[in-house]
Amino acid sequence: MMGRQEPDAQISLQLMAAKPSKVVTPGSKNSRTRARITNADGSSAKVSDVLAREIRNLILGKRLQANTPLPSESEWIAQTGYSRATVREALRLLESDGLISIKRGPGGGIRVSHPDVGHATRTLGIMLALSNATLRDLFEVRKLLEAKAAEVAATAATAEQREKLLEVSEAKSFETEVDFHRLLAECTGNDLFSLILASLH
């Protein structure tokens, strides 16, 4: 069982009006994780997916900071009335998204985590691998974005940022080339530029 923790804010989940209906497969060892819930539009979804979405909305909606303590596994079970297997699956999904970190044992618990650009890069890599896009397509998109980033950075960058950009551009190595593209995006003052360009390198 996960270690006990004391959230620094009262974080709770509004229980969904719809109740889950279990779909049990005879002989299945994991039948508890097959519970499904009926949405307002009549469609159905795994309860673990719905619970993960609700907790995700809670984290994003409240803009919880990284390392904010969240209710323990047992507390989520008590709040939702769902099985331990369902709650664990929901937490596993959130952990794979990079939205929470789970540490077991003394001093452990569930805490908010903020995904880094690596999550976006891995997701984009998978999508590109499964699509018909080529490396040429990727380079063309990156070239277009960087041209626009350079245009914006020309007016938005601070004197200190311009000096650093010039310093990095004069160095010749793979590492400094990556740093140059990262700094160029930062010079725009637009976080979305930074995220997108970083995920393309």
Residue pairs with C-beta under 8 A, 6 or more apart in sequence:
1 73
1 74
2 72
2 73
2 74
2 102
2 104
2 108
2 109
2 110
3 72
3 103
3 104
3 105
3 106
3 107
3 108
3 109
4 72
4 109
5 69
5 70
5 72
5 108
5 109
5 110
5 111
6 69
7 68
7 69
7 70
7 71
8 68
8 69
9 68
11 58
11 62
11 64
11 68
11 70
11 71
12 71
12 79
13 51
13 54
13 55
13 58
13 76
13 79
13 80
14 54
15 79
15 80
15 81
16 37
16 50
16 54
18 37
18 38
18 39
18 40
19 37
20 35
20 36
20 37
20 47
20 82
20 86
21 35
21 36
21 37
21 38
22 31
22 32
22 34
22 35
22 36
23 34
23 35
23 36
24 31
24 34
25 31
25 34
28 34
30 85
32 83
32 84
32 85
32 86
33 46
33 48
33 83
33 85
33 86
33 89
34 46
35 46
35 47
35 48
35 82
35 83
35 86
36 44
36 45
36 46
36 47
37 44
37 45
37 46
37 47
37 50
38 44
39 45
39 50
46 89
47 82
47 86
47 90
48 86
48 87
48 89
48 90
48 93
49 90
49 93
51 76
51 80
51 82
51 86
51 87
51 90
52 89
52 90
52 91
52 93
52 94
55 70
55 76
55 90
55 91
55 94
55 100
56 94
56 97
56 99
58 64
59 99
59 100
59 112
64 112
65 112
66 111
66 112
66 113
66 114
67 111
67 112
67 113
68 111
68 112
69 109
69 110
69 111
70 100
70 109
70 110
70 111
70 112
71 79
71 110
72 109
72 110
73 84
73 87
73 88
73 91
73 110
76 82
76 87
76 90
76 91
77 83
77 84
77 87
80 87
91 100
91 102
91 110
94 100
95 101
95 102
97 115
97 119
98 113
98 114
98 115
98 116
98 119
99 112
99 113
99 114
99 115
100 110
100 111
100 112
100 113
101 110
101 111
101 113
102 108
102 109
102 110
103 109
103 111
117 195
117 198
117 199
120 195
120 198
120 199
121 198
121 199
124 199
124 200
128 138
138 200
141 200
142 197
142 200
142 201
145 193
145 196
145 197
145 200
146 181
146 184
146 197
149 184
149 185
149 187
149 188
149 193
149 197
150 184
152 187
152 188
152 189
152 190
152 193
153 161
153 165
153 184
153 187
153 188
156 187
156 188
156 189
156 190
157 165
157 187
157 188
157 189
158 187
161 183
161 186
161 187
162 187
164 183
165 180
165 183
165 184
165 187
168 176
168 179
168 180
168 183
169 180
178 201
181 197
181 201
182 194
182 197
182 198
182 201
184 197
185 193
185 194
185 196
185 197
185 198
186 194
188 194
